Structures are given as C-alpha cells and as structure tokens.
C-alpha cells in the first residue's frame, strides 16, 4: 500500500509546490484532478495535450519528490439528460484518458452518472425506493437504455488508451451508490468497472465498510480515505437523507470528517486490514472535505493518523501454519 492524497484541496498552490509540501509530510502517491467536480488546477488536459512541457514538468516534479500518481480524477455526470452537461463531462473524461495514456496511468476516477427519468428529461432522477411501481420503470430505462450502453462503449474506449480501471465512486445521487449497484454495472460491462471505495459515502447510508470491502473483493480499483460523523440525535429525528447545507454542522444528520474524527483507530485498522485481505494493495488516498478544519490541518492530521496504520509490505510466509 501507499499513503496518498487527492491534491485538489491544495489547488491554490502551484502543482510543484503542492507536491513538495505533501512529500515533506511523508506522502507517497498523489491523485490529481483533471476536470469535472475536482477541477483541473493541477493538470489541465487541454494544456497538457497541447504542450508537451506541461507533462514533462509534472513528471519532473513527481520524480524530484519521489511521488507516483495513483489515479486521475474527473468526477462528472456523462449521462446527464442535458446534452450540454453530458457532452462536457464525457469530453473531460476522454481528455483525461488521453493524458493518462501519456503518463502511463491505468486508473481514472469518476461517477457512474445519473440520467433523467425518460428521453428528453431536463434533470437527473435518482430513484431511492421501489414503490410506486413507476420508479422501477425509471430504473429500467436508466440502466438498460442509458447507463449500461454508455459504459460498455466508454470502457472499450478507455482500453484503447491503456486505462483498464474505471474507478466509480459510489455516491448517492448517482445510479452507482452502493456495492450492489457497483457490482451490477461491473457484471454488465466487465472488469474495467470497479470502485473508488470511499467509506464516507457509505457510512451515512448505514453500510459497514469492512463488510462492503469483503463483498467487493477484486472490484476495488482505488480507495479514498475520508470519514463521516453521524449525529445520532439529529438522525433520530430526521433520518439520514439530509439536504441541509454542509456548513450547518450542529444541525445536520451527518458531516464529512478527517479520518479519525468520525471513527476510531480500531475501525480504520479494520478497514486497512480488510483491503489487504481482499487483495487491494494500491494507494489509500486522503480526501479532505472536513468543514471544521483548514485544508492543511485536515490533511496533516489525516496523514499522521493513517501513516502508522497502513500495511506497506507483502505478508511474510506463514511459517507457523
């Protein structure tokens, strides 16, 4: 395993400065945004594809700081019912594939996306229940007519650029939001589809990450280290489907936290061990989205917390067995 960080929260710093800062904290791998929700402050595909010096400079900065790139992130909704939005997000994804090929990176992170409820819809429609029965009709349309065909075609395109791992973040609001939906799309499309496993989006749904990791053995392409604190009292009143602003920490049912501030060290040791046991040996990439901490404090606390927990070496031969 490698200790990693998503560099997007450090977008105000030039990429070379951000890499030097992270390397000084003991980080071994970085995940870089290339468009969509993460933005492209540290790697603009258009600039990189138009000027070889962009990638040469990035590669030099990576080598100088002894860092590798775990993945490129371009979270978007390429099946959005608005063709302009879908087109832009798909174009960002394709540009990222081209940059990944030039850098020799095989993993790109995104969302599955969420279509509308019919042709010519205006907005995405995330279905959360099986009744009334028309919701099942919506799901049938979304999966069979939009989602599966799109990802079959796009996975084939990704393979042409050497990207063999499309790591979908299981995120509520999109068709793939839990292990069951991820595995359904993977079965329909193929092993190029896997998870960018982020426990923070699972905790508030009532999913236990350790058990989810076991169920997804072989289907985890990347891992985000982000925590969630569920407020038992607020949840007891309003449940977990909370659409109130993220900055209302005292009143929300849950908020994202730096690792260790939502769940304790034993929980995170169990997560790391489950990843190792399931065959995942890639980056554990810290994502900072803690509304109670600055970027630097959140990242530094997360790095200090995770550094002794990761399992860096291959297991020894079981001489005792």
C-alpha positions as CSV (number, residue, x, y, z in Angstrom):
1,X,0.0,0.0,0.0
2,X,1.0,3.6,-0.4
3,X,-0.1,6.7,1.5
4,X,-1.8,9.0,-0.9
5,X,-3.6,12.4,-1.1
6,X,-6.0,13.9,-3.5
7,X,-4.3,17.2,-4.4
8,X,-7.5,19.1,-5.3
9,X,-7.9,20.8,-1.9
10,X,-4.4,22.3,-2.5
11,X,-5.5,23.9,-5.8
12,X,-4.5,27.4,-4.6
13,X,-0.8,26.2,-4.7
14,X,1.1,25.5,-7.9
15,X,1.4,21.8,-8.5
16,X,5.1,21.7,-7.9
17,X,4.6,23.5,-4.5
18,X,1.8,21.2,-3.6
19,X,3.8,18.1,-4.4
20,X,6.8,19.3,-2.4
21,X,4.5,20.0,0.6
22,X,2.9,16.6,0.5
23,X,6.2,14.7,0.1
24,X,7.6,16.6,3.1
25,X,4.7,15.0,5.1
26,X,5.6,11.5,4.0
27,X,3.0,11.1,1.3
28,X,4.0,8.5,-1.4
29,X,1.3,8.9,-4.1
30,X,-1.0,11.6,-5.4
31,X,-4.3,11.7,-7.1
32,X,-4.7,14.6,-9.4
33,X,-7.9,16.3,-10.7
34,X,-8.3,16.7,-14.4
35,X,-11.8,18.2,-14.7
36,X,-15.4,17.9,-13.7
37,X,-16.1,18.5,-10.0
38,X,-12.4,18.2,-8.9
39,X,-11.4,20.9,-11.4
40,X,-8.1,20.9,-13.3
41,X,-5.9,23.4,-11.4
42,X,-3.0,20.9,-11.2
43,X,-3.4,19.2,-14.6
44,X,-5.4,20.8,-17.4
45,X,-5.7,18.1,-20.1
46,X,-6.2,20.7,-22.9
47,X,-2.9,22.4,-21.9
48,X,-1.1,19.0,-21.4
49,X,-2.2,17.7,-24.8
50,X,-1.2,20.9,-26.5
51,X,2.1,21.4,-24.9
52,X,4.5,18.5,-24.1
53,X,6.3,20.7,-21.5
54,X,3.2,20.5,-19.2
55,X,3.6,16.8,-18.6
56,X,7.4,17.0,-18.7
57,X,7.3,19.5,-15.8
58,X,4.8,17.5,-13.9
59,X,6.8,14.3,-14.3
60,X,10.0,16.1,-13.2
61,X,8.2,17.4,-10.1
62,X,6.9,13.9,-9.3
63,X,10.4,12.4,-9.7
64,X,12.0,15.1,-7.6
65,X,9.6,14.4,-4.7
66,X,9.7,10.6,-5.1
67,X,5.9,10.5,-5.8
68,X,3.8,8.4,-8.0
69,X,0.3,9.1,-9.4
70,X,-2.3,6.7,-8.1
71,X,-5.1,8.0,-10.4
72,X,-6.6,10.9,-12.3
73,X,-10.0,12.2,-11.1
74,X,-12.6,13.7,-13.4
75,X,-15.9,13.3,-11.5
76,X,-18.9,14.2,-13.6
77,X,-22.2,13.0,-15.0
78,X,-21.6,11.9,-18.5
79,X,-25.2,10.5,-18.8
80,X,-26.8,13.8,-17.7
81,X,-30.1,14.4,-19.5
82,X,-28.9,17.8,-20.5
83,X,-26.8,17.0,-23.6
84,X,-24.5,20.0,-23.0
85,X,-23.6,18.9,-19.5
86,X,-23.3,15.2,-20.6
87,X,-21.2,16.2,-23.5
88,X,-18.8,18.3,-21.5
89,X,-18.4,15.7,-18.8
90,X,-17.8,13.0,-21.4
91,X,-15.3,15.2,-23.2
92,X,-13.4,15.8,-19.9
93,X,-13.3,12.1,-19.4
94,X,-11.9,11.4,-22.8
95,X,-9.3,14.1,-22.5
96,X,-8.3,12.5,-19.2
97,X,-7.9,9.1,-20.9
98,X,-5.5,10.7,-23.3
99,X,-3.4,12.3,-20.6
100,X,-3.5,9.1,-18.6
101,X,-2.0,7.3,-21.6
102,X,0.8,9.8,-21.9
103,X,1.6,9.4,-18.2
104,X,1.3,5.6,-18.1
105,X,-1.6,5.7,-15.6
106,X,-4.2,2.9,-15.8
107,X,-6.8,4.3,-13.3
108,X,-9.3,7.1,-13.9
109,X,-11.9,8.0,-11.2
110,X,-15.3,9.3,-11.9
111,X,-19.0,8.9,-11.1
112,X,-21.4,6.5,-12.8
113,X,-23.7,9.4,-13.6
114,X,-27.5,9.5,-13.3
115,X,-29.8,10.0,-16.3
116,X,-33.2,11.5,-16.3
117,X,-36.4,9.5,-15.9
118,X,-37.1,9.4,-19.7
119,X,-35.9,10.7,-23.0
120,X,-35.8,14.5,-23.2
121,X,-35.9,14.9,-19.4
122,X,-34.3,18.0,-18.0
123,X,-32.8,16.9,-14.7
124,X,-31.3,13.7,-13.3
125,X,-33.6,11.5,-11.3
126,X,-32.1,9.4,-8.5
127,X,-34.5,6.7,-7.6
128,X,-34.4,5.6,-3.9
129,X,-37.3,3.3,-3.5
130,X,-39.1,0.5,-5.4
131,X,-42.7,1.8,-5.0
132,X,-44.8,3.3,-6.5
133,X,-44.1,0.9,-9.4
134,X,-43.3,3.7,-11.9
135,X,-40.0,4.1,-10.1
136,X,-39.0,0.7,-11.3
137,X,-39.8,1.8,-14.8
138,X,-37.5,4.7,-14.4
139,X,-34.7,2.4,-13.2
140,X,-35.2,0.1,-16.1
141,X,-34.9,3.0,-18.5
142,X,-31.8,4.4,-16.8
143,X,-29.9,1.2,-16.6
144,X,-30.9,-0.7,-19.8
145,X,-31.2,2.2,-22.2
146,X,-28.6,4.7,-20.9
147,X,-26.2,3.6,-18.2
148,X,-25.1,0.1,-19.4
149,X,-24.8,1.1,-23.1
150,X,-22.8,4.2,-22.2
151,X,-20.3,2.4,-20.0
152,X,-19.9,-0.5,-22.4
153,X,-18.9,1.9,-25.1
154,X,-16.8,4.1,-22.8
155,X,-14.9,1.1,-21.2
156,X,-13.9,0.0,-24.7
157,X,-12.7,3.5,-25.5
158,X,-10.7,3.6,-22.2
159,X,-9.0,0.3,-23.1
160,X,-7.7,1.9,-26.3
161,X,-5.8,4.4,-24.1
162,X,-4.5,1.8,-21.7
163,X,-6.9,2.7,-18.9
164,X,-8.0,-0.6,-17.6
165,X,-9.5,0.6,-14.3
166,X,-12.5,2.9,-14.3
167,X,-13.0,3.6,-10.6
168,X,-16.5,4.7,-10.0
169,X,-17.1,6.5,-6.7
170,X,-20.2,5.0,-5.1
171,X,-22.0,8.3,-4.4
172,X,-25.7,8.9,-3.5
173,X,-27.4,10.9,-6.3
174,X,-25.9,8.7,-9.0
175,X,-27.0,5.2,-10.2
176,X,-24.0,3.6,-8.6
177,X,-24.1,4.4,-5.0
178,X,-23.5,1.2,-3.0
179,X,-21.8,-2.2,-3.5
180,X,-24.9,-3.8,-5.1
181,X,-25.2,-1.2,-7.8
182,X,-21.5,-1.1,-8.5
183,X,-21.4,-4.9,-8.9
184,X,-24.4,-4.8,-11.1
185,X,-22.8,-2.4,-13.6
186,X,-19.5,-4.3,-13.4
187,X,-21.3,-7.6,-14.3
188,X,-23.0,-5.9,-17.3
189,X,-19.9,-4.0,-18.6
190,X,-16.9,-6.0,-17.4
191,X,-13.9,-5.8,-15.0
192,X,-12.8,-2.4,-16.2
193,X,-15.6,-1.1,-14.0
194,X,-14.6,-1.1,-10.3
195,X,-15.0,1.1,-7.2
196,X,-13.2,4.1,-6.0
197,X,-14.1,2.9,-2.5
198,X,-14.9,5.9,-0.3
199,X,-16.2,4.9,3.2
200,X,-17.6,8.4,3.9
201,X,-20.4,8.0,1.4
202,X,-21.2,4.5,2.8
203,X,-21.3,5.3,6.5
204,X,-24.3,7.6,6.4
205,X,-26.2,5.1,4.3
206,X,-25.8,2.5,7.1
207,X,-23.2,0.5,5.2
208,X,-20.4,-1.1,7.1
209,X,-17.2,-0.5,5.1
210,X,-15.4,-3.7,6.3
211,X,-18.2,-5.9,5.2
212,X,-18.6,-4.0,1.9
213,X,-14.9,-4.4,1.2
214,X,-15.2,-8.2,1.7
215,X,-18.3,-8.3,-0.6
216,X,-16.4,-6.4,-3.3
217,X,-13.2,-8.4,-3.3
218,X,-11.5,-7.9,-6.7
219,X,-13.7,-5.0,-7.7
220,X,-11.9,-2.2,-5.8
221,X,-9.7,-0.1,-8.2
222,X,-8.9,2.8,-5.8
223,X,-9.5,3.9,-2.3
224,X,-10.4,7.3,-0.7
225,X,-9.6,7.9,2.9
226,X,-12.4,10.1,4.2
227,X,-14.5,9.8,7.3
228,X,-18.1,10.7,8.3
229,X,-19.5,11.5,11.7
230,X,-23.2,10.5,12.0
231,X,-25.1,12.6,14.7
232,X,-27.2,10.1,16.5
233,X,-29.6,12.7,17.9
234,X,-30.2,14.6,14.6
235,X,-30.6,11.3,12.8
236,X,-33.1,10.0,15.4
237,X,-35.3,13.0,14.5
238,X,-34.9,13.3,10.7
239,X,-33.1,10.2,9.4
240,X,-30.0,10.3,7.2
241,X,-31.4,11.8,4.0
242,X,-30.2,15.3,4.8
243,X,-30.3,18.1,2.2
244,X,-29.4,20.9,4.6
245,X,-26.2,22.9,3.9
246,X,-22.9,21.2,4.7
247,X,-21.8,24.1,6.8
248,X,-24.5,23.6,9.4
249,X,-22.5,21.0,11.3
250,X,-24.5,21.2,14.5
251,X,-27.8,20.6,12.8
252,X,-27.0,18.0,10.1
253,X,-27.6,14.3,10.5
254,X,-24.0,13.7,9.3
255,X,-21.0,15.6,8.2
256,X,-17.7,14.6,6.5
257,X,-14.7,14.4,8.8
258,X,-11.0,13.9,8.6
259,X,-10.1,10.3,9.2
260,X,-10.1,9.5,12.9
261,X,-12.7,12.2,13.7
262,X,-15.7,10.1,12.6
263,X,-14.5,6.6,13.6
264,X,-11.7,5.4,15.8
265,X,-8.3,3.9,15.1
266,X,-9.6,0.3,15.5
267,X,-12.2,0.9,12.8
268,X,-9.6,2.2,10.4
269,X,-7.2,-0.6,11.2
270,X,-10.0,-3.0,10.4
271,X,-10.7,-1.2,7.1
272,X,-7.0,-1.3,6.1
273,X,-6.8,-5.0,7.0
274,X,-9.9,-5.8,5.0
275,X,-8.4,-4.1,2.0
276,X,-5.2,-6.1,2.3
277,X,-7.1,-9.3,2.8
278,X,-9.2,-8.7,-0.2
279,X,-6.2,-8.2,-2.4
280,X,-6.1,-4.4,-2.7
281,X,-2.6,-3.1,-2.4
282,X,-2.9,0.3,-4.0
283,X,-3.0,3.9,-2.7
284,X,-5.0,4.9,0.3
285,X,-5.8,8.4,-0.9
286,X,-6.8,11.0,1.6
287,X,-9.6,13.3,0.5
288,X,-10.1,16.4,2.7
289,X,-13.7,17.7,3.0
290,X,-13.9,18.5,6.7
291,X,-15.9,21.7,7.3
292,X,-14.4,22.1,10.8
293,X,-10.7,22.1,9.7
294,X,-8.5,24.0,7.3
295,X,-7.1,22.1,4.4
296,X,-3.6,22.0,5.9
297,X,-4.7,20.9,9.3
298,X,-7.1,18.3,7.9
299,X,-4.5,16.8,5.6
300,X,-1.8,16.8,8.2
301,X,-3.9,15.2,10.9
302,X,-5.1,12.6,8.4
303,X,-1.6,11.8,7.2
304,X,-0.3,11.5,10.8
305,X,-3.3,9.2,11.7
306,X,-3.0,6.9,8.7
307,X,0.7,6.6,8.4
308,X,1.2,4.0,11.1
309,X,-1.9,2.1,10.2
310,X,-1.1,1.3,6.5
311,X,0.4,-2.1,5.7
312,X,3.2,-1.3,3.3
313,X,4.9,-4.6,2.8
314,X,3.9,-8.0,1.5
315,X,2.9,-10.5,4.2
316,X,5.5,-12.9,5.5
317,X,5.5,-16.6,4.7
318,X,3.2,-18.3,7.3
319,X,6.0,-20.3,8.9
320,X,3.7,-21.1,11.8
321,X,1.0,-22.7,9.7
